[in-house]
Amino acid sequence: MHIVIVGAGRIGVSLAGWLVSEGHEISVVDWDRSSCSALDESLGSLSVTGDGTEAGVLSRAGVNRADLLIATTSRDDVNLVACQLARHHFSVARTVSVVNNHDHAQLFTMLGIDIPVDITQIVLGRVQEGLSLQGLMRLMPLSGRDAKSLVAIKIPLSLGKEGRPIKDLSLPDGTLISLIIARDGNASIPNENTLIRAGDEVVAVTTVQAEEELRYTLMRESEE
Amino acid sequence: MGGDGLGISVAAALTEQGHTVHILDPRAEAFGRLPPGEVEQGRIVPIVGDGTLQQDLERAYIKDAHVFMALTDIDTRNVLAAQMARHLYQVPKVICRIDDPTTQKMYNDLGIVALSSMTLVSQSAVRAASA
């Protein structure tokens, strides 16, 4: 694919590096001459110096034959105009944009940016996930209307050594414990009498709503 | 949106026609050039804020606005604010200053009234010369 990246900041440069290693043909547009020459030194001659919201500059970057434009600057106004020019003036099939201010995320979606990457929301989401669901990791979402996912929960070693059979746990509705990986790495498919012990990794199917309750149940009750 | 000469003169002209104007600019000192009588009587309401942020647009009562104009000298900021006014707040009439001719044409085609001060001045100059 031919891909045009607007912005040679940290995000633009790391994307360019990855896409080059994947074998794509890349051009990077940035108005700052020194950012451009730094990029050219590390990745070969890819840069076009100029304003990525000017049609003439985007043309020089080969946007006419690009399959994708990725806007990565720290300014949402610049990213939006670069994407809209690509889409409406140059008929680029797909556009991706960094969204710096959460205020603009909905607008970018409404205006047809294919992948709006809402940085604030991503950071916020990761921090919330890390703080509120400590010990629980979402492995993968499952298809279907009830928004279930496959999760893994590590039972802390600090909890009691005795373990408790699954049948004694009051698991939230819609939750199924699918696999238990013991401390020594042995995996087993549990039945209702299987003991859950400190240090076990429990793999379960659960709903998003029940995640917190499941985590609480496993961490608390195995303590008793 | 925009407290440069253009925004100020448009605000003054609109109040002369009996309209009320809220004018947004991040630089408080820009409002020093507003006609003081109109400000005192509340026909021009200056608001220090950024027209590309929802909270500042809402402080300027964008939800009740009949017209939104983005008139700063930075095309891309005007385009962002104008599309927020149109798509997020459904302002009935949105006018956007875009000096770059290619983008001006594109946004006109996308249904935004895009004016270029350069085009307008050059048309007037040509008209004046041939009159």
Interface residues (C-beta under 8 A of the other chain):
Chain A: T53 E54 A55 G56 R75 D76 D77 V78 L80 V81 Q84 L85 H88 H89 N101 D103 H104 Q106 L107 M110 L111
Chain B: T52 L53 Q54 Q55 I74 D75 T76 R77 V79 L80 Q83 M84 H87 L88 D100 T102 T103 M106 D109 L110
